């Protein structure tokens, strides 16, 4: 039996989903029939992949697959336990060491998912006597972690350093202050001015937490992310990343000092009570991390493809919303129109995600392309031609 109140909430919450499915416009959960590279397969039809976080093309790497198979043969399919008990193998320890080495920190803590990393760390490190000052466009995993922490929350307008300083000034009385930002924002593709964030944090005695999920592996000289790009990585208390994007795996880590890492391991519920990352995933992540460091051509190809695609969109007069990264949005505005365009592009053989409310603000819907090193120049040009065709059909306003 279901409560009438719960039933009402469910029905109200899925009205637009039902409408989308009934009208044939529902764009979500497409079932892929193969690996995601420059192309993939949906309904036995090849599609150009413009929505995959496989930034550096590691999802189909044979060395990674081989490392994972070897790990399964040696360690089995999983550990059947949490990290503090029987869930740690030598691979988990090695991965944490390599992550710390990569970020140049004393230590690192690996979680089973990137989402759990943000939730676990923020809910453990903050409490009711803490004020967390967060960018309005931070990821939902950050928002959930803040909620669980019980901390006081202050939200500043996206990338607005004047507002950030104003909030810091008004909250001087808090001894524990944390500023939380992303290196590259997942819906807009724009960068955080992290150097200015760090300056303000130093002035107001605050810690800085940066989510480098969409910048890890290809931003900065050492590919650490936006904090390194701005030369202030050593002044950031905690740097987070996920393995599900540039490394094409599952999991995440927080890179920080040894004391903070130890505290997290013994206070983050998402670490203490969650099943550990399967050894095969740890092995694949280690191999992927090794490969991206020794094959710089992947990063070069990614940025070459990104510039080609974004330049093509701008030449078509489309609004890319000031993106400066491989996340390239195309502003549409209306949710229903966005879903129609997404469906039309899929019919044309181009797979690109639709971002509608609540993933973005109301009337701010957009197509959300993510460019990878796996795409060929020919595939990008074909995709641009198809985008031009569909945008013309739906009379999308050009600049």
Secondary structure as a PSIPRED ss2 file (coil, helix, strand):
# PSIPRED VFORMAT (PSIPRED V4.0)

   1 X C   1.000  0.000  0.000
   2 X C   1.000  0.000  0.000
   3 X C   1.000  0.000  0.000
   4 X H   0.000  1.000  0.000
   5 X H   0.000  1.000  0.000
   6 X H   0.000  1.000  0.000
   7 X H   0.000  1.000  0.000
   8 X H   0.000  1.000  0.000
   9 X H   0.000  1.000  0.000
  10 X H   0.000  1.000  0.000
  11 X H   0.000  1.000  0.000
  12 X H   0.000  1.000  0.000
  13 X H   0.000  1.000  0.000
  14 X C   1.000  0.000  0.000
  15 X H   0.000  1.000  0.000
  16 X H   0.000  1.000  0.000
  17 X H   0.000  1.000  0.000
  18 X H   0.000  1.000  0.000
  19 X H   0.000  1.000  0.000
  20 X H   0.000  1.000  0.000
  21 X H   0.000  1.000  0.000
  22 X H   0.000  1.000  0.000
  23 X C   1.000  0.000  0.000
  24 X C   1.000  0.000  0.000
  25 X C   1.000  0.000  0.000
  26 X C   1.000  0.000  0.000
  27 X C   1.000  0.000  0.000
  28 X C   1.000  0.000  0.000
  29 X C   1.000  0.000  0.000
  30 X C   1.000  0.000  0.000
  31 X C   1.000  0.000  0.000
  32 X E   0.000  0.000  1.000
  33 X C   1.000  0.000  0.000
  34 X C   1.000  0.000  0.000
  35 X C   1.000  0.000  0.000
  36 X C   1.000  0.000  0.000
  37 X C   1.000  0.000  0.000
  38 X C   1.000  0.000  0.000
  39 X E   0.000  0.000  1.000
  40 X E   0.000  0.000  1.000
  41 X E   0.000  0.000  1.000
  42 X E   0.000  0.000  1.000
  43 X C   1.000  0.000  0.000
  44 X C   1.000  0.000  0.000
  45 X E   0.000  0.000  1.000
  46 X E   0.000  0.000  1.000
  47 X E   0.000  0.000  1.000
  48 X E   0.000  0.000  1.000
  49 X E   0.000  0.000  1.000
  50 X C   1.000  0.000  0.000
  51 X C   1.000  0.000  0.000
  52 X C   1.000  0.000  0.000
  53 X C   1.000  0.000  0.000
  54 X C   1.000  0.000  0.000
  55 X C   1.000  0.000  0.000
  56 X C   1.000  0.000  0.000
  57 X C   1.000  0.000  0.000
  58 X H   0.000  1.000  0.000
  59 X H   0.000  1.000  0.000
  60 X H   0.000  1.000  0.000
  61 X C   1.000  0.000  0.000
  62 X H   0.000  1.000  0.000
  63 X H   0.000  1.000  0.000
  64 X H   0.000  1.000  0.000
  65 X H   0.000  1.000  0.000
  66 X H   0.000  1.000  0.000
  67 X H   0.000  1.000  0.000
  68 X H   0.000  1.000  0.000
  69 X H   0.000  1.000  0.000
  70 X H   0.000  1.000  0.000
  71 X H   0.000  1.000  0.000
  72 X H   0.000  1.000  0.000
  73 X H   0.000  1.000  0.000
  74 X H   0.000  1.000  0.000
  75 X H   0.000  1.000  0.000
  76 X C   1.000  0.000  0.000
  77 X C   1.000  0.000  0.000
  78 X C   1.000  0.000  0.000
  79 X C   1.000  0.000  0.000
  80 X C   1.000  0.000  0.000
  81 X C   1.000  0.000  0.000
  82 X E   0.000  0.000  1.000
  83 X C   1.000  0.000  0.000
  84 X C   1.000  0.000  0.000
  85 X C   1.000  0.000  0.000
  86 X C   1.000  0.000  0.000
  87 X C   1.000  0.000  0.000
  88 X C   1.000  0.000  0.000
  89 X C   1.000  0.000  0.000
  90 X H   0.000  1.000  0.000
  91 X H   0.000  1.000  0.000
  92 X H   0.000  1.000  0.000
  93 X H   0.000  1.000  0.000
  94 X H   0.000  1.000  0.000
  95 X H   0.000  1.000  0.000
  96 X H   0.000  1.000  0.000
  97 X H   0.000  1.000  0.000
  98 X H   0.000  1.000  0.000
  99 X H   0.000  1.000  0.000
 100 X H   0.000  1.000  0.000
 101 X H   0.000  1.000  0.000
 102 X H   0.000  1.000  0.000
 103 X H   0.000  1.000  0.000
 104 X C   1.000  0.000  0.000
 105 X C   1.000  0.000  0.000
 106 X C   1.000  0.000  0.000
 107 X E   0.000  0.000  1.000
 108 X E   0.000  0.000  1.000
 109 X E   0.000  0.000  1.000
 110 X E   0.000  0.000  1.000
 111 X E   0.000  0.000  1.000
 112 X C   1.000  0.000  0.000
 113 X C   1.000  0.000  0.000
 114 X H   0.000  1.000  0.000
 115 X H   0.000  1.000  0.000
 116 X H   0.000  1.000  0.000
 117 X H   0.000  1.000  0.000
 118 X H   0.000  1.000  0.000
 119 X H   0.000  1.000  0.000
 120 X H   0.000  1.000  0.000
 121 X H   0.000  1.000  0.000
 122 X H   0.000  1.000  0.000
 123 X H   0.000  1.000  0.000
 124 X H   0.000  1.000  0.000
 125 X H   0.000  1.000  0.000
 126 X C   1.000  0.000  0.000
 127 X C   1.000  0.000  0.000
 128 X C   1.000  0.000  0.000
 129 X C   1.000  0.000  0.000
 130 X E   0.000  0.000  1.000
 131 X E   0.000  0.000  1.000
 132 X E   0.000  0.000  1.000
 133 X E   0.000  0.000  1.000
 134 X E   0.000  0.000  1.000
 135 X E   0.000  0.000  1.000
 136 X C   1.000  0.000  0.000
 137 X C   1.000  0.000  0.000
 138 X C   1.000  0.000  0.000
 139 X C   1.000  0.000  0.000
 140 X H   0.000  1.000  0.000
 141 X H   0.000  1.000  0.000
 142 X H   0.000  1.000  0.000
 143 X H   0.000  1.000  0.000
 144 X H   0.000  1.000  0.000
 145 X H   0.000  1.000  0.000
 146 X H   0.000  1.000  0.000
 147 X H   0.000  1.000  0.000
 148 X H   0.000  1.000  0.000
 149 X H   0.000  1.000  0.000
 150 X C   1.000  0.000  0.000
 151 X C   1.000  0.000  0.000
 152 X E   0.000  0.000  1.000
 153 X E   0.000  0.000  1.000
 154 X E   0.000  0.000  1.000
 155 X E   0.000  0.000  1.000
 156 X E   0.000  0.000  1.000
 157 X C   1.000  0.000  0.000
 158 X C   1.000  0.000  0.000
 159 X C   1.000  0.000  0.000
 160 X C   1.000  0.000  0.000
 161 X H   0.000  1.000  0.000
 162 X H   0.000  1.000  0.000
 163 X H   0.000  1.000  0.000
 164 X H   0.000  1.000  0.000
 165 X H   0.000  1.000  0.000
 166 X H   0.000  1.000  0.000
 167 X H   0.000  1.000  0.000
 168 X H   0.000  1.000  0.000
 169 X H   0.000  1.000  0.000
 170 X H   0.000  1.000  0.000
 171 X C   1.000  0.000  0.000
 172 X C   1.000  0.000  0.000
 173 X C   1.000  0.000  0.000
 174 X C   1.000  0.000  0.000
 175 X C   1.000  0.000  0.000
 176 X E   0.000  0.000  1.000
 177 X E   0.000  0.000  1.000
 178 X E   0.000  0.000  1.000
 179 X E   0.000  0.000  1.000
 180 X E   0.000  0.000  1.000
 181 X E   0.000  0.000  1.000
 182 X E   0.000  0.000  1.000
 183 X C   1.000  0.000  0.000
 184 X E   0.000  0.000  1.000
 185 X C   1.000  0.000  0.000
 186 X C   1.000  0.000  0.000
 187 X C   1.000  0.000  0.000
 188 X C   1.000  0.000  0.000
 189 X C   1.000  0.000  0.000
 190 X C   1.000  0.000  0.000
 191 X E   0.000  0.000  1.000
 192 X C   1.000  0.000  0.000
 193 X C   1.000  0.000  0.000
 194 X H   0.000  1.000  0.000
 195 X H   0.000  1.000  0.000
 196 X H   0.000  1.000  0.000
 197 X H   0.000  1.000  0.000
 198 X H   0.000  1.000  0.000
 199 X H   0.000  1.000  0.000
 200 X H   0.000  1.000  0.000
 201 X H   0.000  1.000  0.000
 202 X H   0.000  1.000  0.000
 203 X H   0.000  1.000  0.000
 204 X C   1.000  0.000  0.000
 205 X C   1.000  0.000  0.000
 206 X C   1.000  0.000  0.000
 207 X E   0.000  0.000  1.000
 208 X E   0.000  0.000  1.000
 209 X E   0.000  0.000  1.000
 210 X E   0.000  0.000  1.000
 211 X E   0.000  0.000  1.000
 212 X C   1.000  0.000  0.000
 213 X C   1.000  0.000  0.000
 214 X C   1.000  0.000  0.000
 215 X C   1.000  0.000  0.000
 216 X C   1.000  0.000  0.000
 217 X C   1.000  0.000  0.000
 218 X C   1.000  0.000  0.000
 219 X C   1.000  0.000  0.000
 220 X C   1.000  0.000  0.000
 221 X C   1.000  0.000  0.000
 222 X C   1.000  0.000  0.000
 223 X C   1.000  0.000  0.000
 224 X C   1.000  0.000  0.000
 225 X C   1.000  0.000  0.000
 226 X H   0.000  1.000  0.000
 227 X H   0.000  1.000  0.000
 228 X H   0.000  1.000  0.000
 229 X H   0.000  1.000  0.000
 230 X C   1.000  0.000  0.000
 231 X C   1.000  0.000  0.000
 232 X C   1.000  0.000  0.000
 233 X H   0.000  1.000  0.000
 234 X H   0.000  1.000  0.000
 235 X H   0.000  1.000  0.000
 236 X C   1.000  0.000  0.000
 237 X C   1.000  0.000  0.000
 238 X E   0.000  0.000  1.000
 239 X E   0.000  0.000  1.000
 240 X E   0.000  0.000  1.000
 241 X E   0.000  0.000  1.000
 242 X E   0.000  0.000  1.000
 243 X C   1.000  0.000  0.000
 244 X C   1.000  0.000  0.000
 245 X C   1.000  0.000  0.000
 246 X C   1.000  0.000  0.000
 247 X C   1.000  0.000  0.000
 248 X C   1.000  0.000  0.000
 249 X C   1.000  0.000  0.000
 250 X C   1.000  0.000  0.000
 251 X C   1.000  0.000  0.000
 252 X E   0.000  0.000  1.000
 253 X E   0.000  0.000  1.000
 254 X E   0.000  0.000  1.000
 255 X E   0.000  0.000  1.000
 256 X E   0.000  0.000  1.000
 257 X C   1.000  0.000  0.000
 258 X H   0.000  1.000  0.000
 259 X H   0.000  1.000  0.000
 260 X H   0.000  1.000  0.000
 261 X H   0.000  1.000  0.000
 262 X H   0.000  1.000  0.000
 263 X H   0.000  1.000  0.000
 264 X H   0.000  1.000  0.000
 265 X H   0.000  1.000  0.000
 266 X C   1.000  0.000  0.000
 267 X C   1.000  0.000  0.000
 268 X C   1.000  0.000  0.000
 269 X H   0.000  1.000  0.000
 270 X H   0.000  1.000  0.000
 271 X H   0.000  1.000  0.000
 272 X H   0.000  1.000  0.000
 273 X C   1.000  0.000  0.000
 274 X C   1.000  0.000  0.000
 275 X E   0.000  0.000  1.000
 276 X C   1.000  0.000  0.000
 277 X C   1.000  0.000  0.000
 278 X C   1.000  0.000  0.000
 279 X H   0.000  1.000  0.000
 280 X H   0.000  1.000  0.000
 281 X H   0.000  1.000  0.000
 282 X H   0.000  1.000  0.000
 283 X H   0.000  1.000  0.000
 284 X H   0.000  1.000  0.000
 285 X H   0.000  1.000  0.000
 286 X H   0.000  1.000  0.000
 287 X H   0.000  1.000  0.000
 288 X H   0.000  1.000  0.000
 289 X H   0.000  1.000  0.000
 290 X H   0.000  1.000  0.000
 291 X H   0.000  1.000  0.000
 292 X H   0.000  1.000  0.000
 293 X H   0.000  1.000  0.000
 294 X H   0.000  1.000  0.000
 295 X C   1.000  0.000  0.000
 296 X C   1.000  0.000  0.000
 297 X H   0.000  1.000  0.000
 298 X H   0.000  1.000  0.000
 299 X H   0.000  1.000  0.000
 300 X H   0.000  1.000  0.000
 301 X H   0.000  1.000  0.000
 302 X H   0.000  1.000  0.000
 303 X H   0.000  1.000  0.000
 304 X H   0.000  1.000  0.000
 305 X H   0.000  1.000  0.000
 306 X H   0.000  1.000  0.000
 307 X H   0.000  1.000  0.000
 308 X H   0.000  1.000  0.000
 309 X H   0.000  1.000  0.000
 310 X H   0.000  1.000  0.000
 311 X H   0.000  1.000  0.000
 312 X H   0.000  1.000  0.000
 313 X H   0.000  1.000  0.000
 314 X H   0.000  1.000  0.000
 315 X H   0.000  1.000  0.000
 316 X C   1.000  0.000  0.000
 317 X C   1.000  0.000  0.000
 318 X C   1.000  0.000  0.000
 319 X C   1.000  0.000  0.000
 320 X C   1.000  0.000  0.000
 321 X C   1.000  0.000  0.000
 322 X C   1.000  0.000  0.000
 323 X C   1.000  0.000  0.000
 324 X C   1.000  0.000  0.000
 325 X C   1.000  0.000  0.000
 326 X C   1.000  0.000  0.000
 327 X E   0.000  0.000  1.000
 328 X E   0.000  0.000  1.000
 329 X E   0.000  0.000  1.000
 330 X E   0.000  0.000  1.000
 331 X E   0.000  0.000  1.000
 332 X E   0.000  0.000  1.000
 333 X E   0.000  0.000  1.000
 334 X C   1.000  0.000  0.000
 335 X H   0.000  1.000  0.000
 336 X H   0.000  1.000  0.000
 337 X H   0.000  1.000  0.000
 338 X H   0.000  1.000  0.000
 339 X H   0.000  1.000  0.000
 340 X H   0.000  1.000  0.000
 341 X H   0.000  1.000  0.000
 342 X H   0.000  1.000  0.000
 343 X H   0.000  1.000  0.000
 344 X H   0.000  1.000  0.000
 345 X H   0.000  1.000  0.000
 346 X H   0.000  1.000  0.000
 347 X H   0.000  1.000  0.000
 348 X C   1.000  0.000  0.000
 349 X C   1.000  0.000  0.000
 350 X E   0.000  0.000  1.000
 351 X E   0.000  0.000  1.000
 352 X C   1.000  0.000  0.000
 353 X E   0.000  0.000  1.000
 354 X E   0.000  0.000  1.000
 355 X E   0.000  0.000  1.000
 356 X C   1.000  0.000  0.000
 357 X C   1.000  0.000  0.000
 358 X C   1.000  0.000  0.000
 359 X C   1.000  0.000  0.000
 360 X C   1.000  0.000  0.000
 361 X C   1.000  0.000  0.000
 362 X C   1.000  0.000  0.000
 363 X C   1.000  0.000  0.000
 364 X C   1.000  0.000  0.000
 365 X E   0.000  0.000  1.000
 366 X E   0.000  0.000  1.000
 367 X E   0.000  0.000  1.000
 368 X E   0.000  0.000  1.000
 369 X E   0.000  0.000  1.000
 370 X E   0.000  0.000  1.000
 371 X C   1.000  0.000  0.000
 372 X C   1.000  0.000  0.000
 373 X C   1.000  0.000  0.000
 374 X C   1.000  0.000  0.000
 375 X C   1.000  0.000  0.000
 376 X C   1.000  0.000  0.000
 377 X H   0.000  1.000  0.000
 378 X H   0.000  1.000  0.000
 379 X H   0.000  1.000  0.000
 380 X H   0.000  1.000  0.000
 381 X H   0.000  1.000  0.000
 382 X H   0.000  1.000  0.000
 383 X H   0.000  1.000  0.000
 384 X H   0.000  1.000  0.000
 385 X H   0.000  1.000  0.000
 386 X H   0.000  1.000  0.000
 387 X H   0.000  1.000  0.000
 388 X H   0.000  1.000  0.000
 389 X H   0.000  1.000  0.000
 390 X H   0.000  1.000  0.000
 391 X H   0.000  1.000  0.000
 392 X H   0.000  1.000  0.000
 393 X H   0.000  1.000  0.000
 394 X C   1.000  0.000  0.000
 395 X C   1.000  0.000  0.000
 396 X C   1.000  0.000  0.000
 397 X C   1.000  0.000  0.000
 398 X C   1.000  0.000  0.000
 399 X C   1.000  0.000  0.000
